[in-house]
Amino acid sequence: MNSPRIELQAQPTSHEEVLAEPPADAIIAQSQLADSTAPDGGYGWVVIACCALITFWFVGTTYCWGVIQGALVEQGLASASTLSFIGSVAVALNAFLAILSARVIRRFGVRVTAMAGMCFLGGGEILGGFFTNSLIGLFATAGFTLGIGVSLCFMSVTTVTPQYFFRKRGLANGIVFAGGGLGGAIISFVMDGLIRRLGVAWTFRVIGFLHLATGLPAAWLIKERNPSRRSVFIDWTLFKDPTFVMLFLAGGIITFPLLVPPFFLPLYSRSIGLNSSAGAGLVAGFNFASALGRIGFGALADKLGSLNALFLGLLASALSMLVLWPVSTNIGALIVFVLINGVANGSFFATMPTVVGHLFGSVRVSVAMGMIVTSWGGGYLLGAPIAGYLLDAYGGETAGFTAYRPAIFYAGSLAIGATLLVGFMRLRKDRRILKKL
């Protein structure tokens, strides 16, 4: 009589976990099931509100770097081209750390990741207040520390939103990222007032404490509906999909000009004779318009399709920089440019997560979004500094508004390139149109 055989199975190593990853068809089926059962409401609205508050801080603060940059230029710390690197580092780390942040989410969950992100955000701001006379100190605090928080928070809000919304996914993403536009509008005025009353150092500290006091409770209320525990770190099979490759490249290109307007509006406004308060007001207007663009284009993505909405937003961004900004030599024309470019700028952040969610499903969204956001790193890091070096090459911030035009045309030309790439993606998706060409 044979005795029963007992088999002992060793715990899989990380390499074996990757090999045990479900096949692509199974993953797609899981995504389709998760999308079909999304409640499009319920507790999802609480999650959206909390994500919007988190976005209020991590987007709003980074988009208002131009306000602090202008004050630091005035106190003689460094040139605009050098200081713009600090703001660029904070945003670029969002891209460079995207895959790692997605890994953190799959290991610890969205709630813990978002809370950690808020701690890095608030801590970076508070510590930055002690280094307002040190470039190295500001790079370490307002640049790297803040940037880690931006990455953790960005990946958290983009991962959890698709779990609750499918038919209204564009609107939901629009509301979440509208929080960032609204944050930029409010924070720019708050920063300007704090700088004039308390100085740059205490401006950093006050903003940092506000991050912690409001952002941590919001992060704690976030609850995942379909937590992803996929072991794969990078899904290399996505690069076999031409649509993914083109989306990857388009995102990498458009991020070069994306931060040029908000970072340089305070300095540009002074070149046409406006004061610092007017510059802060223009940044606020830009961010408020961005909030409207995020909601509007998010809803438009649900109606016209996410790729169509992304194309229209990029086209508006490119044309506003190439046509409107070069002739904005008075306050009226500059306001028109700020409003149009702000709306177009916001459209990118509302539509891109929606495009990724619809194309690759809510189960794969953290991996796909992490990979795509990684392509944004070069543009985030170098886009605004390149504009700053072009400004220096043509006379600097004191040489008048004509010195800004090479930087403006550089930004607009890259925006056109990204627009054409997304347009080709859209045509490729509709093969019937290609056959007629």
Secondary structure by P-SEA (a helix, b strand, c coil): cccbbbbbbccccaaaaaaacccaaaaaaaaaaaaaacccccaaaaaaaaaaaaaacaaaaaaaaaaaaaaaaaaccccaaaaaaaaaaaaaaaaaaaaaaaaaaaaccaaaaaaaaaaaaaaaaaaaaaccccaaaaaacccaaaaaaaaaaaaaaaaaaaaccccaaaaaaaaaaaaaaaaaaaaaaaaaaaaacccaaaaaaaaaaaaaacaaaaaaaccccccccccccccccccccaaaaaaaaaaaaaacccccccccaaaaaaaacccaaaaaaaaaaaaaaaaaaaaaaaaaaaaccaaaaaaaaaaaaaaaaaccccccccaaaaaaaaaaaaaaaaaaaacaaaaaaaaccccaaaaaaaaaaaaaccccccaaaaaaaaaaaacccccccccaaaaaaaaaaaaaaaaaaaaaaaaaacaaaaaac
